[in-house]
Amino acid sequence: MTPDRPVYTDPNATVAWSGNLQPNIKTDVSLKTFFGRSSGESLQMEFVGDGFVVIQPYEEVYGAPQ
């Protein structure tokens, strides 16, 4: 990644990032969020700068036996 192109990740999928990046938490809470019509995550991590971010796919399964 580069300073002019920030990267946004799901906090549950974010594994690690390079030490020179500073994560910021971004929220998008609206009525659409409460009714399930949002097009994205309501809570995201934003990374700006030179470096890398490691992510792992994550899906929460509701009602699955544990």
C-alpha positions as CSV (number, residue, x, y, z in Angstrom):
1,M,0.0,0.0,0.0
2,T,1.0,3.6,-0.4
3,P,0.2,6.9,1.4
4,D,-2.2,8.1,-1.3
5,R,-4.3,4.9,-1.3
6,P,-5.6,3.9,2.2
7,V,-6.7,0.3,2.8
8,Y,-9.9,-0.6,4.7
9,T,-10.3,-4.0,6.4
10,D,-12.8,-5.8,8.6
11,P,-11.4,-5.9,12.1
12,N,-12.3,-9.6,12.5
13,A,-10.2,-10.4,9.4
14,T,-7.2,-8.2,10.2
15,V,-4.3,-10.3,11.4
16,A,-1.2,-8.0,11.3
17,W,0.2,-4.9,9.8
18,S,3.7,-3.3,9.4
19,G,4.9,-1.2,12.3
20,N,4.9,2.1,10.5
21,L,1.1,2.0,9.8
22,Q,-1.3,3.4,12.3
23,P,-4.7,1.9,12.3
24,N,-7.8,4.1,12.6
25,I,-11.3,2.8,13.4
26,K,-14.0,4.0,11.0
27,T,-17.7,3.6,11.7
28,D,-20.7,3.8,9.4
29,V,-23.9,3.7,11.5
30,S,-27.2,4.6,9.8
31,L,-30.8,3.3,9.6
32,K,-29.6,1.0,6.8
33,T,-27.2,-0.7,9.2
34,F,-29.9,-1.6,11.7
35,F,-32.2,-3.0,9.0
36,G,-29.5,-5.1,7.2
37,R,-29.5,-3.1,4.0
38,S,-26.0,-1.8,4.3
39,S,-23.6,-2.5,1.5
40,G,-20.6,-2.9,3.7
41,E,-19.3,-3.4,7.2
42,S,-20.4,-0.8,9.8
43,L,-17.0,-1.0,11.6
44,Q,-13.8,-1.0,9.6
45,M,-10.1,-0.4,10.2
46,E,-8.3,2.2,8.0
47,F,-4.6,2.0,7.3
48,V,-2.7,4.9,5.7
49,G,1.0,5.0,4.8
50,D,3.7,2.8,3.3
51,G,3.5,-0.8,4.4
52,F,1.4,-4.0,4.3
53,V,-1.7,-5.4,6.0
54,V,-2.3,-9.2,6.4
55,I,-5.9,-10.2,6.3
56,Q,-7.6,-13.6,6.7
57,P,-11.1,-14.3,5.4
58,Y,-13.7,-14.3,8.2
59,E,-17.4,-15.1,8.1
60,E,-19.5,-15.3,11.2
61,V,-22.0,-18.2,11.1
62,Y,-25.1,-17.7,13.1
63,G,-26.9,-20.7,14.7
64,A,-24.1,-23.2,13.9
65,P,-23.4,-25.9,16.5
66,Q,-20.3,-25.4,18.5
